[in-house]
Amino acid sequence: MKITVVTPVFNAASTIASNIESVLRQTYRNVEHIIVDGGSLDATVAVIQRFDGPRLVWISEKDGGIYDAINKGIRMSTGDVVCFLCADDLYANNTVLEKIAEAFEKNRGKDIVYGDIVYVNKHDLTKVERYWKSRPFKPGLFRKGWLPPNTALFIKSAVLKHHELFSLRYKLAADFELQYRLFEQHRLNTLYVPGILVKMRNGGASNASLRSMFNSLRECYAILRHHGVRFPLVYIINTIFYRMKQLFIPSHVHF
């Protein structure tokens, strides 16, 4: 089974090397890493070029934002499974993709496998600042404010390409819109694999500030209304509490 890792990037010369290295260090070797650069103005492309090899595919051109870049990577992908790892993020350990491949092999009927992530301090990757612990999916969980972390989501490529990809109508919450369709509407077969799969540097597009978090929640509200969900404000309130719970870090968290 081949896994495609899609990485959107723009002006991330300081972090893209650790992203690529975390993929290259994976013990599972049947991996394709597609990097979609949005025409970076810094040294990002020069850093990427240092890692040129048979498993790394990259392009650099203007795009319509992070979700447009990810969609390009999905269309370019040749793997059986596709996942997303932004330029600021890296895998929690060297066996993450091996664990995911094993989960798919043992559970042939599953369309999506997912796990947990942690947000770490951007200057100290050992310092956990948020713990996004997921759980097995049951219909109605999205209404309770739950959703799985996008960077810990592994989807069969054929299934993903069969449905619409990330909607470019949304700048911050297109991942929520896609997941809502795949989990709640289409009820794809999913498997939760407990454990931290990804370390994300704190300060991403949807949570960099109170304003960005507000705009992200506003998009989530619009998405729910678009899909005909009754009382979408209930979701928003629950989402706020769900995110607040992520700030409580269990003492046993480890990679």
C-alpha positions in Angstrom: 0.0 0.0 0.0 1.3 3.4 -1.0 0.7 6.5 1.2 0.8 10.0 -0.3 1.6 12.8 2.1 0.5 16.2 0.7 2.2 19.3 2.1 1.0 22.8 1.2 3.6 25.5 1.8 4.2 29.2 1.4 7.1 31.1 2.8 8.1 28.4 5.4 11.9 28.2 4.8 12.4 27.9 8.6 10.2 24.8 9.1 9.9 22.9 5.8 13.1 21.0 6.3 11.9 19.4 9.6 8.6 18.6 7.8 10.4 16.7 5.0 12.8 15.0 7.3 10.0 13.7 9.4 8.6 12.0 6.3 11.9 10.7 5.2 12.6 9.2 8.6 9.4 7.0 8.5 10.1 3.3 8.8 7.3 2.7 6.3 9.0 3.2 2.9 6.2 3.0 0.4 5.6 6.8 0.7 5.2 9.6 -1.8 5.6 13.1 -0.5 4.0 15.9 -2.6 4.9 19.4 -1.7 2.8 22.2 -3.3 4.5 25.6 -2.9 2.4 28.7 -3.5 5.3 30.7 -5.1 7.2 31.4 -1.9 9.2 34.6 -1.8 11.7 33.3 0.8 14.2 30.4 0.6 11.5 27.7 0.8 12.1 26.3 -2.7 15.9 26.3 -2.2 15.4 24.2 1.0 13.0 21.8 -0.8 15.5 21.3 -3.6 18.1 20.0 -1.1 15.9 17.0 -0.6 15.3 16.1 -4.2 14.8 12.3 -4.5 12.6 9.6 -5.9 9.9 9.9 -3.1 9.7 13.7 -3.2 7.5 15.5 -5.8 7.1 19.2 -5.7 5.7 22.2 -7.7 5.9 25.9 -7.1 3.3 28.2 -8.5 0.7 30.7 -7.4 -2.5 29.2 -5.9 -5.7 30.2 -4.2 -4.6 29.4 -0.7 -3.9 26.4 1.5 -6.9 24.3 0.4 -6.4 25.0 -3.3 -2.8 23.8 -2.8 -4.0 20.6 -1.0 -6.5 19.9 -3.8 -3.6 20.1 -6.3 -1.6 17.7 -4.3 -4.6 15.2 -4.0 -5.0 15.3 -7.8 -1.3 14.7 -8.3 -1.2 11.8 -5.8 -0.6 8.2 -6.9 -0.9 6.6 -3.5 -3.7 4.3 -2.2 -4.0 6.5 0.9 -3.6 10.3 1.1 -3.0 12.5 4.1 -2.1 16.1 4.8 0.9 17.5 6.7 1.3 21.3 6.6 4.8 22.9 6.4 4.9 23.7 10.1 4.0 20.2 11.2 5.9 16.9 11.6 5.1 13.3 12.5 5.3 12.5 16.2 7.7 9.6 15.7 9.2 7.5 13.0 6.6 4.7 13.0 3.5 6.8 12.4 3.0 5.8 8.7 3.8 2.1 9.5 1.1 2.2 12.2 -1.4 3.6 9.7 -0.6 1.2 6.9 -1.0 -1.7 9.4 -4.4 -0.4 10.5 -5.6 -0.3 6.9 -4.2 -3.7 6.1 -5.9 -5.3 9.2 -9.2 -3.4 8.5 -9.7 -3.7 4.7 -13.2 -2.2 4.8 -12.2 1.1 6.4 -12.1 4.2 4.2 -10.6 6.6 6.8 -8.1 6.0 9.7 -7.4 8.8 12.1 -5.7 9.5 15.5 -4.6 12.3 17.8 -2.3 15.3 17.5 -0.6 17.8 19.9 0.1 21.5 19.4 3.6 22.2 20.5 5.5 25.4 21.2 7.0 26.7 17.9 10.3 27.3 19.6 10.4 24.1 21.7 8.8 21.1 20.0 8.9 19.1 23.2 6.6 21.5 25.0 2.9 20.5 24.4 0.4 23.3 24.6 -2.8 21.6 23.4 -3.8 18.0 23.2 -6.4 17.1 20.5 -7.6 13.7 21.6 -10.1 12.2 19.3 -12.5 9.2 19.7 -14.4 6.6 17.6 -17.0 8.3 15.4 -20.7 8.0 16.0 -23.4 9.9 14.0 -24.2 13.2 15.7 -20.7 13.9 17.2 -20.1 16.9 15.0 -23.1 18.5 16.5 -21.4 18.1 19.9 -18.4 20.1 18.7 -16.3 17.1 17.8 -14.2 16.6 14.7 -11.0 14.7 14.1 -7.7 16.7 13.5 -7.1 17.2 9.7 -3.4 16.4 9.9 -4.1 13.0 11.6 -6.6 12.0 8.9 -5.7 9.3 6.4 -8.2 8.7 3.6 -8.3 6.1 0.8 -7.4 8.1 -2.3 -10.1 6.5 -4.5 -12.8 7.4 -1.9 -11.6 10.9 -1.5 -11.4 11.6 -5.2 -14.9 10.1 -5.7 -16.3 12.9 -3.5 -15.8 16.7 -3.8 -12.4 17.8 -2.5 -11.8 20.8 -0.2 -14.3 23.5 -0.9 -12.5 26.8 -1.9 -15.5 28.8 -0.6 -13.9 28.6 2.8 -10.5 30.0 3.7 -10.2 28.6 7.3 -12.7 25.8 7.8 -12.7 23.9 4.5 -11.3 20.9 6.5 -14.4 20.9 8.7 -16.7 21.1 5.6 -15.0 18.1 4.0 -15.0 16.1 7.2 -18.7 16.9 7.8 -19.5 15.5 4.4 -17.4 12.4 4.7 -18.3 11.5 8.3 -21.8 12.8 8.9 -23.4 12.9 5.5 -21.7 10.0 3.6 -21.0 7.9 6.7 -17.8 6.5 5.4 -16.3 3.6 7.3 -13.8 5.0 9.8 -11.3 3.7 12.3 -9.9 5.6 15.3 -6.3 4.6 16.2 -5.5 6.0 19.6 -2.2 7.7 19.9 -0.4 11.0 18.9 0.4 11.0 15.2 1.4 14.6 14.5 3.0 17.5 16.2 1.7 20.8 15.1 3.5 24.1 15.8 1.0 26.4 17.5 -0.2 29.4 15.6 -1.8 27.9 12.4 -4.1 29.9 10.1 -7.3 29.0 12.0 -5.9 29.6 15.6 -3.2 32.2 15.2 -5.3 34.8 17.1 -8.7 35.4 18.6 -9.8 37.0 15.3 -8.8 34.0 13.2 -10.5 31.6 15.7 -13.7 33.8 15.5 -13.6 33.8 11.7 -13.0 30.0 11.6 -16.1 29.5 13.8 -18.1 31.8 11.7 -17.2 29.8 8.6 -18.2 26.6 10.5 -21.6 28.2 11.2 -22.0 29.1 7.5 -21.1 25.5 6.5 -23.7 24.0 8.8 -26.3 26.3 7.5 -25.3 25.4 3.9 -25.8 21.8 4.7 -29.2 22.4 6.3 -28.2 21.7 9.9 -30.8 22.9 12.4 -29.7 25.1 15.2 -26.0 25.5 14.1 -25.3 27.8 17.0 -25.4 24.7 19.3 -22.5 23.3 17.4 -20.5 26.5 17.7 -21.0 26.7 21.5 -20.0 23.0 21.8 -16.9 23.6 19.6 -15.7 26.3 21.9 -15.9 24.0 24.9 -14.3 21.2 22.9 -11.3 23.4 22.1 -11.0 24.6 25.7 -10.8 21.0 26.8 -7.7 20.5 24.6 -5.8 22.9 26.8 -5.8 20.4 29.7 -2.7 18.3 29.0 -2.7 14.8 30.7 0.6 14.0 32.5 1.0 10.8 30.5 1.1 12.4 27.1 4.2 11.2 25.2 5.3 10.6 21.6 
